Amino acid sequence: MTVRVTIHPDLLTWACRRRGVAPADLQARFPRLEAWIDGTAQPTLKQVQDFAAATATPVGYLFLPQPPVETLPIPDLRTVGSVPLRAPSPDLLDTLYLCQRRQDWYRDHARTTGLRPLAFVGSLTLSVDPVSAAARIREALGLTLADQRGQGSWEAAMRLWVERADRLGVLVMFNGVVGVNTHRKLDPDEFRGFALADMLAPLVFVNSADTRPAQMFTLAHELAHLWCGASALSDAGGDAWPGAAVERWCNAVAAELLVPLEALRPALGGGEGLAEARRLAGVFKVSVLVMLRRLHDAGAMSREELRRLYAAEVARFRALREKTGGGGDFYATQRARIGTRFARAVLESTWEGRSSFTEAFQMLGAKSTDTLDKLGVAVGLIP
């Protein structure tokens, strides 16, 4: 005998809306969905589980008497002025929850292994001018402008920023999907990154579904959040003037971190637009998007021109990404998704017997010990 379960129709339509799909979009997979919604038929438990998976909804939510009100677990600083934002997507929420679980694990690990609180977290306030703030962050990271300019490309310079932040104690994660699920891509138009400030386990997440040149500014912005001790979800971009004071401060600090105006002004050559931005980007080893913002800050470009050229560059890189596609080394990608510091901590804890392999699989998105071994090679634990 087939057992049917009662699901309130509002929960079914809410789950579809939450996932950003219409019930008609799921009709091929669930032919009786309309009947479930109008109450003339009931699904089986297996069908409810499949529907939950298709809409990225926790199964338990579908048995509630009414749709839950979901809120972000950290301050949402994406709003510009008084413009409201749509409800957070399941992909955003699940990414935040995953990073919070990782942060909780690492905090416990830090306490267990006797790691000391990191004094830089929350060491700055918004009253500190961005030039001084950027100088203090660079000093803490041990990364000079000469170090940055000495790299072979801006991509290499960004890797150096990540390495120095990781060495200092920051959990740095770049990912464009939910966990390892390539069918659940993150939307850069929804968010670009977030910071989870913590004295033992500070974490920054950069949405790598965004164009790679834009990620450089996001990384610097989220690092600034850690220094002022403010966890937040951000939509920070080099072409934006946020409404929140902390976002304006973090944007200003990020820009000064990457290209100090004091060093930029003598390097200005009188060129215009993209050509000048590309020339100077090569000198300072930053992305063209970062340099466009700094040219505006230096008075060499109007805000209107910045926004026009910035949008054109973003469109060009998005088109290039679609043309070239994905691919690459899975373990290198996974190292970026998880972060070297976090991956090394979980692997060491597991191999030393302090954590279970089941826990390691969950934290690292792995399914076998062979995957853990290869990830160990990728993060330098195994020669």
DRENMIKOL-484235 format. One line per field, with one value per atom (N, C-alpha, C): x, y, z; residue number from 1. Coordinates in steps of 0.1 Angstrom, whole numbers, plus 2048, in hexadecimal, padded with zeros to 3 digits. Layout:
<nodes>
u	c(X|...)
v	c(Y|...)
w	c(Z|...)
num	c(NUM|...)
</nodes>
This chain:
<nodes>
u	c(808|800|809|806|80E|808|812|80E|810|805|805|807|80D|80F|808|804|7FD|807|807|810|807|808|800|804|7FB|7FE|807|805|80D|81C|81F|82D|833|82B|830|833|82A|82C|837|838|843|850|851|85E|862|859|85B|860|859|85C|86A|86D|87A|885|883|88D|88E|884|884|87F|876|870|861|85A|84B|847|83C|838|838|834|834|842|84D|85A|85E|856|859|84F|846|83B|840|84A|84F|854|85B|860|856|84C|841|833|82F|822|816|816|80A|80C|816|818|80C|806|7FA|7EF|7ED|7E3|7E7|7F4|7F8|7F6|7F8|7F6|7E7|7DF|7D0|7C9|7D1|7CB|7C3|7C3|7BB|7C3|7D0|7D8|7E3|7E9|7F3|800|80C|818|81C|825|82B|836|83B|847|853|855|860|85F|853|850|853|84F|852|861|868|877|87D|878|87D|87A|86E|86A|873|876|87F|88D|892|89F|89F|894|893|892|88C|88B|895|89E|8A9|8A2|898|891|893|896|897|889|88A|87E|874|87A|872|869|86E|866|859|858|84C|841|845|83A|836|83B|836|828|821|813|813|81E|81E|82D|82F|83D|844|851|859|85E|861|868|877|87E|88C|894|89D|8A5|8B4|8BC|8CA|8D0|8DA|8E0|8EA|8ED|8F7|8F0|8F5|8F0|8F1|8E6|8E5|8E8|8F4|8F7|8F7|8EF|8EF|8E5|8DB|8D1|8D8|8D4|8D9|8CD|8D0|8C5|8B9|8AD|8A1|89C|8A4|89F|89F|893|893|899|89E|8A4|89A|89B|893|898|88F|892|89F|8A7|8B3|8B0|8B8|8B6|8BA|8B5|8BA|8C9|8CE|8DD|8E5|8E1|8E7|8E7|8DB|8D9|8E1|8E1|8E9|8F8|8FC|90A|90E|906|909|909|8FF|8FE|90A|90E|91A|927|928|934|934|928|927|92A|926|92A|939|93F|94D|954|94F|955|953|948|946|950|952|95B|969|96D|97B|97D|972|973|976|96F|971|97F|983|991|99B|999|9A3|9A4|999|999|9A0|99D|9A2|9B2|9B6|9C5|9CC|9C5|9CC|9D0|9C8|9CB|9C6|9CE|9CA|9C0|9B8|9AF|9B8|9B2|9B9|9B6|9C0|9BE|9B9|9BB|9B8|9A9|9A1|993|98C|986|97F|989|995|99F|99D|995|993|984|982|975|973|966|963|969|96D|973|982|988|995|995|99C|99C|9A0|99B|99E|9AD|9B4|9C2|9CA|9C7|9CD|9C9|9BC|9B7|9BD|9BF|9C5|9D3|9DA|9E8|9EA|9E1|9E1|9DE|9D5|9D1|9DD|9E3|9EF|9FA|9FC|A06|A04|9F7|9F4|9F5|9F2|9F3|A02|A0B|A18|A19|A11|A10|A12|A1D|A20|A1B|A1A|A16|A21|A2E|A38|A36|A32|A2F|A24|A1A|A0F|A13|A1B|A1F|A29|A30|A3A|A34|A27|A21|A20|A1F|A1F|A12|A07|9FA|9F1|9E5|9DC|9D6|9D5|9D0|9DA|9E7|9F2|9F1|9EF|9EE|9E2|9D7|9CC|9CE|9D6|9D9|9E2|9EB|9F4|9EB|9E1|9D8|9D2|9CD|9C6|9D0|9DC|9E6|9EA|9EB|9EF|9E4|9D7|9CC|9CA|9CC|9CC|9D7|9E2|9EE|9EB|9E4|9E1|9D6|9CE|9C4|9B6|9B4|9A7|9A3|997|992|98C|993|98F|989|97D|976|971|973|96E|966|959|951|945|942|937|92B|92B|920|91E|913|910|918|921|92A|931|92E|934|92A|91E|912|913|918|919|90C|901|8F4|8ED|8F4|8EF|8F9|8F9|902|8FE|907|904|902|8FA|8F7|8FE|908|90F|907|8FB|8F2|8EB|8EB|8E5|8EF|8FB|905|913|91D|92B|933|930|938|932|939|935|941|940|94A|943|94A|945|950|94F|95A|95A|965|967|976|978|986|98E|988|98F|98E|983|980|97A|981|97C|97B|970|96E|969|96F|96A|966|95B|956|955|95A|959|951|947|93F|947|94C|955|94D|93F|937|937|93C|93E|94A|94B|957|964|96E|97A|980|981|986|97F|971|96A|96D|971|973|97F|988|993|98F|986|980|978|970|968|970|97B|984|989|98E|993|988|97C|971|96D|96D|969|974|981|98B|98A|986|983|978|96E|964|969|973|978|980|987|98F|986|97A|971|967|969|961|952|94F|941|93E|937|931|927|926|91D|91C|911|90F|910|919|91C|919|916|915|91F|92B|934|93B|93B|942|949|953|95B|953|948|93F|934|934|929|92C|922|922|918|91B|910|90A|8FE|8F7|8FC|900|904|912|914|921|92D|92A|935|939|92F|932|93A|937|93E|94D|94E|95C|964|95D|964|968|95F|962|96F|96F|97A|987|986|992|997|98E|991|998|993|999|9A8|9A9|9B6|9C0|9BB|9C3|9C9|9C1|9C6|9CE|9CA|9D2|9D2|9DC|9DD|9DD|9D5|9D4|9E2|9E9|9F6|A00|9FE|A07|A01|9F4|9EE|9F0|9EE|9EF|9FB|A07|A13|A14|A0C|A0D|A03|9FB|9F1|9F8|9F4|9FC|9F4|9E8|9E1|9D8|9D8|9CF|9C1|9B8|9AA|9A4|999|990|996|992|996|9A5|9AA|9B8|9C1|9BE|9C6|9C4|9B8|9B5|9BD|9BD|9C5|9D4|9D9|9E7|9EB|9E3|9E6|9E3|9D9|9D6|9E2|9E9|9F5|A01|A01|A0C|A09|9FD|9FA|9F5|9F4|9F0|9E2|9D9|9CB|9C2|9B6|9AD|9A9|9A5|9A1|995|98C|981|985|98F|994|99A|9A2|9A8|99F|994|989|984|982|97D|988|994|99F|9A1|99F|9A0|995|98A|97F|983|988|98B|997|99F|9AA|9A6|999|994|996|99A|99D|992|986|97B|96E|964|957|950|946|93F|937|932|92A|933|93F|948|94D|94F|953|948|93C|931|92F|931|92F|93B|947|952|953|94F|94E|944|938|92E|933|939|93E|949|951|95C|956|94C|945|93E|937|931|93B|946|950|956|958|95D|953|946|93C|93A|93B|93A|946|952|95E|95D|957|956|94C|941|938|93E|947|94D|958|95F|96A|965|95A|955|95D|959|960|96B|96C|977|982|98D|998|99A|9A4|9A8|99E|997|98D|993|99E|9A4|9A9|9AE|9B1|9A5|99A|98E|988|989|984|98C|999|9A1|99D|999|994|987|97E|971|971|97A|97B|984|98F|999|9A4|9B1|9BC|9BD|9BB|9BC|9B1|9A5|99A|99D|9A0|9A2|9AD|9B8|9C4|9BF|9B8|9B4|9AB|9A1|998|9A0|9A8|9B0|9B9|9C1|9CA|9C2|9B6|9AE|9A9|9A5|9A0|9AB|9B6|9C1|9C8|9C6|9CC|9C1|9B5|9AB|9A2|9A3|99B|98D|98C|980|97D|970|96C|96D|96F|96F|961|957|949|948|94E|94E|957|962|96B|964|95D|955|94B|944|93A|940|94B|951|959|95E|966|95F|953|94C|952|957|95D|955|958|950|958|966|96E|97C|983|990|99A|998|9A0|99F|993|991|999|998|99F|9AE|9B3|9C1|9C6|9BE|9C2|9C0|9B6|9B5|9C1|9C5|9D1|9DD|9DF|9E9|9E8|9DB|9D8|9DB|9DA|9DC|9EA|9F2|A00|A02|9F9|9FB|A02|9FF|A06|A0F|A1B|A25|A21)
v	c(7F4|800|80D|816|822|82C|831|83B|849|851|85F|868|874|87D|88A|891|89E|8A9|8B1|8BD|8C9|8D4|8E0|8E5|8E8|8ED|8FA|902|90F|90B|900|8FC|8F8|8F2|8EE|8FB|904|910|918|919|920|91A|90D|907|90A|90A|90E|91C|925|933|936|92F|930|92C|921|91C|925|92D|935|92E|925|91D|91E|91C|91B|90C|909|8FB|8F5|8FC|8F7|8F2|8F8|8F4|8E6|8E2|8D5|8CA|8CE|8C5|8B8|8B9|8AD|8A3|8A8|89F|89B|8A3|8A0|8A3|899|89B|89E|89A|89C|8A9|8B1|8BD|8C6|8C9|8D2|8CC|8BF|8B8|8B9|8B8|8B9|8C8|8D1|8DF|8E3|8DD|8E0|8D7|8CE|8C5|8B9|8B6|8AB|89E|89F|893|896|88B|88C|884|889|883|877|86F|865|86C|865|86B|86C|862|862|86E|870|87C|889|88A|896|898|88D|88E|892|88D|891|89F|8A4|8B2|8BB|8B7|8BF|8C0|8B5|8B6|8BF|8BE|8C6|8D5|8D8|8E6|8EB|8E3|8E6|8EB|8E3|8E6|8DB|8DF|8D5|8CD|8C0|8B8|8BC|8BF|8C2|8CE|8D8|8E4|8E1|8D7|8D4|8CE|8CA|8C5|8CF|8DC|8E6|8EB|8F1|8F5|901|909|914|917|91E|921|928|925|92C|939|942|94E|94D|94D|94B|958|959|965|961|96B|968|968|960|95F|96A|972|97D|98A|996|9A2|9A2|9A6|9A7|9B6|9B8|9C6|9C8|9C0|9C2|9CD|9D0|9DA|9E8|9EE|9FB|A05|A0E|A17|A10|A13|A0C|A02|9FD|9F3|9E5|9DF|9D2|9C7|9BC|9B1|9A5|99D|991|988|97E|975|96D|969|962|955|951|945|939|92D|921|91F|923|921|92A|937|940|93B|937|933|926|91D|910|913|91C|920|926|92F|936|92C|923|919|90F|90B|903|90A|916|91E|920|922|923|916|90A|8FD|8FB|8FF|8FE|907|913|91C|917|911|90B|900|8F8|8ED|8F2|8FC|901|908|90F|916|90B|900|8F5|8F0|8EE|8E9|8F3|900|90A|909|908|907|8FA|8EF|8E2|8E2|8E8|8E8|8F4|8FC|907|913|915|921|92D|938|944|94D|955|95E|968|96B|974|983|98A|998|9A1|99E|9A7|9A8|99D|99D|9A8|9B1|9BC|9C6|9C7|9D0|9DE|9E0|9ED|9F1|9FE|A04|A0C|A10|A18|A26|A2A|A37|A37|A2C|A2C|A2E|A38|A3C|A30|A2E|A23|A21|A2C|A2B|A24|A29|A23|A15|A12|A05|9FB|9FF|9F7|9F4|9FE|9FC|9F2|9F2|9E9|9DB|9D9|9CC|9C6|9CE|9CA|9C6|9CD|9CA|9BC|9BA|9AE|9A2|9A4|999|997|9A1|9A0|9A1|9A9|9AA|9B9|9BC|9C9|9CC|9D8|9DB|9D6|9D6|9D1|9C2|9BB|9AC|9AA|9B2|9B1|9B4|9BF|9C3|9BA|9B2|9A9|99C|99A|98E|98E|982|982|986|986|98A|98E|993|997|98A|97F|973|96D|96E|96A|973|980|989|985|982|97E|971|968|95C|95F|969|96D|973|97B|980|975|96B|95F|958|956|94E|956|963|96B|96B|96C|96C|95E|954|946|944|949|948|94F|95A|962|95C|953|94C|94E|953|955|949|944|939|940|93E|944|93A|93D|933|93A|934|939|92E|930|926|92C|926|92B|922|917|90E|90B|904|901|8F4|8F5|8EA|8E5|8D9|8D3|8D0|8D5|8D2|8DC|8D7|8E0|8E3|8DD|8E0|8EB|8F0|8FB|906|90E|919|925|92C|938|944|94D|958|964|969|975|982|982|98D|98D|982|981|985|981|985|982|98A|988|981|983|97D|980|97A|97D|97A|980|97F|97A|971|96C|96E|97A|97E|975|971|969|969|96A|96B|95F|953|947|941|944|93E|949|953|95D|957|95A|953|95E|95D|965|95C|95E|957|960|95C|963|95B|961|95A|959|94D|94C|94A|94A|94B|959|963|970|970|97B|97B|97C|975|974|981|98B|998|99F|99D|9A3|99C|990|989|98F|995|99B|9A6|9AF|9B9|9B3|9A9|9A3|99D|996|991|99C|9A7|9B2|9B8|9B9|9BF|9B6|9A9|9A0|99F|9A1|9A1|9AE|9B9|9C5|9C3|9BB|9B8|9B1|9A8|9A1|9AA|9B4|9BD|9C6|9C9|9D2|9C9|9BC|9B2|9B2|9B4|9B4|9A9|99F|994|99B|997|99D|995|996|991|99E|99D|9A9|9A7|9B2|9B3|9BE|9BE|9C8|9C7|9D2|9D2|9DF|9DF|9EB|9F7|9F3|9FE|A02|9FE|A01|A0B|A12|A1B|A17|A0E|A08|A12|A0E|A17|A16|A0A|A07|A0D|A13|A1A|A0F|A04|9FA|9F5|9F4|9F0|9FA|A07|A12|A11|A0F|A0F|A03|9F7|9EB|9ED|9F3|9F6|9FF|A09|A13|A0C|A04|9FD|9F3|9EB|9E2|9E8|9F4|9FB|9FF|A05|A09|9FE|9F3|9E7|9E2|9E2|9DD|9E7|9F3|9FE|A0A|A0D|A19|A25|A2F|A3B|A42|A42|A49|A43|A36|A2F|A31|A32|A32|A40|A4B|A58|A5B|A57|A5A|A51|A46|A3C|A40|A49|A4D|A53|A4E|A51|A5A|A5F|A67|A60|A53|A4B|A4C|A46|A47|A39|A38|A2C|A1F|A15|A07|A06|A0D|A0C|A0F|A1A|A1E|A14|A10|A06|9F9|9F5|9E8|9EA|9F6|9F8|9F8|9FF|A00|9F3|9EC|9DF|9D6|9D7|9CF|9D3|9E0|9E5|9E1|9E2|9DF|9D1|9C9|9BB|9BA|9C1|9C0|9BE|9BB|9B9|9C7|9C7|9D3|9DA|9D1|9D6|9DE|9D9|9E0|9EE|9ED|9FA|A04|A00|A09|A11|A0A|A11|A1B|A17|A20|A2C|A2A|A36|A40|A3B|A44|A4B|A43|A48|A53|A51|A5B|A67|A67|A73|A72|A67|A65|A60|A5D|A57|A5B|A5E|A62|A55|A57|A4B|A45|A4D|A48|A3F|A44|A3D|A30|A31|A25|A1A|A1E|A14|A0E|A16|A12|A08|A0C|A03|9F6|9F8|9EC|9E2|9E7|9DD|9D7|9DE|9D8|9CD|9D0|9C6|9B9|9BB|9B0|9A7|9AE|9A7|99F|9A5|99F|992|993|987|97C|980|976|96F|976|970|967|96B|963|956|957|94B|941|946|93D|937|93E|938|92E|930|927|91B|91D|913|911|906|903|8F9|8EF|8E5|8E9|8E2|8E4|8D9|8DA|8D0|8D0|8C5|8C4|8C7|8C2|8C4|8D2|8D9|8E7|8EF|8EC|8F3|8F0|8E4|8E1|8E8|8E9|8F0|8FF|905|913|913|90A|90A|909|900|8FE|907|90A|912|909|90D|905|903|90D|90C|903|904|8FC|8ED|8EB|8DD|8D6|8DD|8D7|8D4|8DD|8DA|8CE|8CD|8C1|8B4|8B4|8A8|8A4|8AE|8AA|8A5|8AB|8A6|898|895|888|87E|880|877|874|87E|87C|876|874|86D|875|883|88C|88E|88C|88D|881|87E|872|874|869|86B|870|86C|870|880|885|894|89A|894|89A|89A|88F|88E|89A|89C|8A7|8B5|8B7|8C4|8C8|8BD|8C0|8BC|8B7|8B4|8A8|89E|893|886|87C|86F|863|865|859|85D|854|857|85A|854|858|866|86C|87A|883|87E|885|885|87A|879|882|883|88C|89A|89D|8AB|8AE|8A4|8A7|8AA|8A4|8A8|8B6|8BA|8C7|8D2|8D0|8DA|8D9|8D0|8CF|8C6|8BE|8B6|8A9|8A4|898|89C|898|89B|894)
w	c(800|800|800|7F7|7F6|800|808|813|80D|80E|80A|816|814|81F|81B|826|824|825|81A|819|817|81E|81C|80E|805|7F8|7F8|802|803|804|80B|80C|7FF|7F6|7E9|7E0|7E0|7D8|7DE|7EB|7F1|7EE|7EE|7EA|7DC|7D3|7C5|7C4|7CA|7CA|7D0|7DB|7E2|7D9|7D1|7C8|7BB|7B9|7AC|7A0|7A2|797|799|78D|78E|78F|795|795|787|77D|76F|76B|770|76D|772|77C|782|77E|775|771|76B|763|75D|767|771|77C|786|788|791|78B|783|77B|783|790|798|7A1|79E|7A7|7A8|79D|79D|7A6|7A5|7AD|7BC|7BF|7CD|7D2|7C9|7CD|7CF|7C6|7C8|7D2|7D8|7E2|7DD|7D0|7CB|7CC|7CF|7D0|7DA|7DF|7E9|7E5|7E8|7E4|7EE|7E9|7F2|7F9|804|80B|802|7F9|7F0|7E6|7E2|7D9|7E0|7EC|7F4|7F5|7F8|7F9|7EC|7E1|7D4|7D0|7D4|7D2|7DA|7E7|7EF|7E9|7E3|7DD|7D1|7C9|7BC|7BF|7CB|7CE|7D9|7DC|7E6|7F3|7F7|803|80E|81A|825|826|826|826|831|83D|848|847|83E|83C|835|82D|826|82F|83B|844|84E|84D|856|852|85C|859|850|84F|846|842|837|833|83D|840|84A|844|84D|849|84B|840|841|841|84A|84B|84A|845|845|853|855|862|865|85B|85D|857|85B|855|846|840|831|82D|828|824|815|80E|7FF|7FB|803|7FF|7FC|7F1|7ED|7F0|7F9|7FC|803|7FE|803|7FA|7F0|7E7|7EE|7EE|7F5|7EC|7F3|7EC|7ED|7E3|7E4|7EF|7F3|7FD|7F9|803|800|7F9|7EF|7E8|7F1|7EE|7F5|7F3|7E7|7E5|7EE|7EF|7F8|807|80B|819|81C|813|815|815|80D|80D|81A|81F|82C|837|837|842|842|836|834|83A|836|83B|84A|850|85E|865|85F|865|865|85A|859|863|864|86E|87C|87F|88D|88F|885|886|889|881|882|890|895|8A2|8AD|8AC|8B6|8B4|8A8|8A5|8AB|8A9|8AE|8BD|8C4|8D2|8D7|8D0|8D4|8D2|8C7|8C4|8CA|8D2|8D9|8D0|8C5|8BD|8C4|8C3|8CA|8C2|8C9|8C2|8B9|8AE|8A4|8A7|8AA|8AF|8A4|898|88D|88B|88F|88C|895|88F|897|89C|897|89C|897|88C|886|888|888|888|87B|879|86D|86E|87A|87C|877|875|86F|860|85C|84D|845|839|830|82D|82C|828|834|840|84C|84E|84C|84E|844|837|82D|831|836|839|845|84E|859|855|84C|847|83F|836|82F|838|843|84C|853|857|85D|854|847|83D|839|83C|838|829|823|814|810|80A|805|7F7|7F3|7E5|7DC|7E0|7D8|7D5|7E0|7DE|7D4|7D5|7CB|7BD|7BB|7AE|7A8|7B1|7AC|7A6|7A7|7A2|793|78D|77E|778|780|77B|786|783|78E|795|78D|792|79D|799|7A3|7AF|7AD|7B9|7C2|7BC|7C4|7CC|7C6|7CD|7D9|7D7|7E2|7ED|7EA|7F4|7FC|7F5|7FB|804|7FF|807|814|813|81F|829|824|82D|834|82C|832|83C|839|843|850|84F|85B|863|85E|865|860|854|84E|846|847|83F|832|827|81B|811|80D|804|7F8|7EC|7DF|7DA|7D7|7D1|7C9|7BE|7B5|7B5|7BE|7BF|7CD|7D0|7DE|7E1|7EA|7EE|7E2|7DD|7D1|7C7|7C9|7C0|7B4|7A9|79D|796|79B|796|79D|7A8|7B0|7B0|7A5|7A3|7AB|7B1|7B8|7AF|7B2|7AA|7AE|7A6|7AA|7AB|7A4|7A5|7B3|7BA|7C7|7D2|7D1|7DB|7D5|7DA|7D5|7DF|7EC|7F6|804|80E|81C|825|831|83B|848|84F|85C|866|86D|876|883|887|893|897|8A4|8A9|8A6|8A5|8A3|895|88F|882|878|875|86C|85E|857|84A|840|834|828|81D|817|80C|800|7F4|7E8|7DE|7D8|7CE|7C1|7BE|7B2|7A5|7A6|79A|794|79C|797|78E|786|77D|786|781|789|78C|783|786|792|793|79D|7AB|7AB|7B7|7BF|7B9|7C0|7C9|7C4|7CD|7D8|7D5|7DF|7EB|7E7|7F1|7FB|7F5|7FD|806|800|808|814|811|81C|827|823|82D|836|830|837|842|83E|848|854|852|85E|867|861|869|871|86C|874|87C|87B|884|880|873|870|866|86B|861|859|84C|843|836|82F|821|819|80E|807|7F8|7F2|7E3|7DF|7E5|7E3|7D5|7CE|7C1|7BF|7B7|7B4|7AE|7A9|7A2|7AB|7B8|7C1|7CC|7D0|7DB|7E5|7EE|7F7|800|805|80E|81C|820|82E|830|83C|83F|83F|845|845|837|82E|821|819|81B|815|81A|827|82D|828|827|822|813|80C|7FE|7FC|805|804|809|813|818|80D|807|7FD|7F1|7ED|7E2|7E5|7F1|7F6|7F8|7FC|7FE|7F1|7E7|7DA|7D2|7D2|7CB|7D3|7DB|7E3|7DA|7DD|7D4|7D4|7DF|7E0|7D6|7D3|7C9|7BB|7BA|7AD|7A6|7AD|7A7|79F|7A4|79C|790|790|785|779|77C|771|765|75A|74D|744|748|73F|735|736|72D|731|72A|72D|72C|734|733|736|72E|730|72D|724|720|72C|733|73E|74A|74C|756|754|748|745|747|743|745|754|75C|76A|771|76D|773|772|766|764|76D|770|779|788|78C|79A|79D|792|793|79A|795|799|78D|78F|784|77E|771|76B|773|778|77F|78C|793|79E|79A|78F|78A|785|77F|77B|787|792|79E|7A3|7A3|7A8|7A0|793|78A|78D|790|795|7A2|7AB|7B8|7B7|7AD|7AB|7A3|79F|798|789|784|776|76E|774|76E|775|76E|774|779|782|787|77C|773|767|75E|75C|753|75A|767|76E|76D|76F|76F|761|757|749|745|748|745|74D|75A|763|75E|75A|755|748|740|733|736|73F|743|749|752|758|74D|744|739|731|72E|726|72D|739|740|742|744|745|737|72C|71F|71D|721|720|728|734|73C|735|730|729|71D|716|70A|70E|719|71C|725|72C|734|741|748|755|753|75C|75B|765|764|76D|776|77F|789|794|796|7A1|7AE|7B2|7BF|7C1|7B7|7B8|7BA|7B3|7B5|7C3|7C8|7D5|7E0|7DE|7E7|7E8|7DD|7DD|7E4|7E1|7E7|7F6|7FB|809|811|80A|810|816|813|817|826|82E|83C|842|83D|842|83E|832|82D|835|837|83E|84C|853|861|862|859|859|856|84C|848|854|85A|865|870|874|87F|87C|870|86C|86D|867|866|874|87D|88B|894|88F|897|89F|89E|8A6|8A0|893|88B|884|881|87A|86B|863|855|850|856|852|853|85E|860|855|852|848|83A|837|82A|82A|835|835|834|83B|83B|82E|827|81C|80E|80F|803|7FC|803|7FE|800|7F8|7FA|7FC|7FC|7FE|804|80A|810|805|7F9|7EE|7EA|7EB|7E8|7F3|7FF|80A|808|804|801|7F6|7EB|7E0|7E4|7EC|7F1|7FA|802|80A|802|7F6|7ED|7E8|7E5|7E0|7EA|7F6|801|807|802|806|813|817|823|81F|812|80E|802|802|7F8|7EB)
num	c(1|1|1|2|2|2|3|3|3|4|4|4|5|5|5|6|6|6|7|7|7|8|8|8|9|9|9|10|10|10|11|11|11|12|12|12|13|13|13|14|14|14|15|15|15|16|16|16|17|17|17|18|18|18|19|19|19|20|20|20|21|21|21|22|22|22|23|23|23|24|24|24|25|25|25|26|26|26|27|27|27|28|28|28|29|29|29|30|30|30|31|31|31|32|32|32|33|33|33|34|34|34|35|35|35|36|36|36|37|37|37|38|38|38|39|39|39|40|40|40|41|41|41|42|42|42|43|43|43|44|44|44|45|45|45|46|46|46|47|47|47|48|48|48|49|49|49|50|50|50|51|51|51|52|52|52|53|53|53|54|54|54|55|55|55|56|56|56|57|57|57|58|58|58|59|59|59|60|60|60|61|61|61|62|62|62|63|63|63|64|64|64|65|65|65|66|66|66|67|67|67|68|68|68|69|69|69|70|70|70|71|71|71|72|72|72|73|73|73|74|74|74|75|75|75|76|76|76|77|77|77|78|78|78|79|79|79|80|80|80|81|81|81|82|82|82|83|83|83|84|84|84|85|85|85|86|86|86|87|87|87|88|88|88|89|89|89|90|90|90|91|91|91|92|92|92|93|93|93|94|94|94|95|95|95|96|96|96|97|97|97|98|98|98|99|99|99|100|100|100|101|101|101|102|102|102|103|103|103|104|104|104|105|105|105|106|106|106|107|107|107|108|108|108|109|109|109|110|110|110|111|111|111|112|112|112|113|113|113|114|114|114|115|115|115|116|116|116|117|117|117|118|118|118|119|119|119|120|120|120|121|121|121|122|122|122|123|123|123|124|124|124|125|125|125|126|126|126|127|127|127|128|128|128|129|129|129|130|130|130|131|131|131|132|132|132|133|133|133|134|134|134|135|135|135|136|136|136|137|137|137|138|138|138|139|139|139|140|140|140|141|141|141|142|142|142|143|143|143|144|144|144|145|145|145|146|146|146|147|147|147|148|148|148|149|149|149|150|150|150|151|151|151|152|152|152|153|153|153|154|154|154|155|155|155|156|156|156|157|157|157|158|158|158|159|159|159|160|160|160|161|161|161|162|162|162|163|163|163|164|164|164|165|165|165|166|166|166|167|167|167|168|168|168|169|169|169|170|170|170|171|171|171|172|172|172|173|173|173|174|174|174|175|175|175|176|176|176|177|177|177|178|178|178|179|179|179|180|180|180|181|181|181|182|182|182|183|183|183|184|184|184|185|185|185|186|186|186|187|187|187|188|188|188|189|189|189|190|190|190|191|191|191|192|192|192|193|193|193|194|194|194|195|195|195|196|196|196|197|197|197|198|198|198|199|199|199|200|200|200|201|201|201|202|202|202|203|203|203|204|204|204|205|205|205|206|206|206|207|207|207|208|208|208|209|209|209|210|210|210|211|211|211|212|212|212|213|213|213|214|214|214|215|215|215|216|216|216|217|217|217|218|218|218|219|219|219|220|220|220|221|221|221|222|222|222|223|223|223|224|224|224|225|225|225|226|226|226|227|227|227|228|228|228|229|229|229|230|230|230|231|231|231|232|232|232|233|233|233|234|234|234|235|235|235|236|236|236|237|237|237|238|238|238|239|239|239|240|240|240|241|241|241|242|242|242|243|243|243|244|244|244|245|245|245|246|246|246|247|247|247|248|248|248|249|249|249|250|250|250|251|251|251|252|252|252|253|253|253|254|254|254|255|255|255|256|256|256|257|257|257|258|258|258|259|259|259|260|260|260|261|261|261|262|262|262|263|263|263|264|264|264|265|265|265|266|266|266|267|267|267|268|268|268|269|269|269|270|270|270|271|271|271|272|272|272|273|273|273|274|274|274|275|275|275|276|276|276|277|277|277|278|278|278|279|279|279|280|280|280|281|281|281|282|282|282|283|283|283|284|284|284|285|285|285|286|286|286|287|287|287|288|288|288|289|289|289|290|290|290|291|291|291|292|292|292|293|293|293|294|294|294|295|295|295|296|296|296|297|297|297|298|298|298|299|299|299|300|300|300|301|301|301|302|302|302|303|303|303|304|304|304|305|305|305|306|306|306|307|307|307|308|308|308|309|309|309|310|310|310|311|311|311|312|312|312|313|313|313|314|314|314|315|315|315|316|316|316|317|317|317|318|318|318|319|319|319|320|320|320|321|321|321|322|322|322|323|323|323|324|324|324|325|325|325|326|326|326|327|327|327|328|328|328|329|329|329|330|330|330|331|331|331|332|332|332|333|333|333|334|334|334|335|335|335|336|336|336|337|337|337|338|338|338|339|339|339|340|340|340|341|341|341|342|342|342|343|343|343|344|344|344|345|345|345|346|346|346|347|347|347|348|348|348|349|349|349|350|350|350|351|351|351|352|352|352|353|353|353|354|354|354|355|355|355|356|356|356|357|357|357|358|358|358|359|359|359|360|360|360|361|361|361|362|362|362|363|363|363|364|364|364|365|365|365|366|366|366|367|367|367|368|368|368|369|369|369|370|370|370|371|371|371|372|372|372|373|373|373|374|374|374|375|375|375|376|376|376|377|377|377|378|378|378|379|379|379|380|380|380|381|381|381|382|382|382|383|383|383)
</nodes>
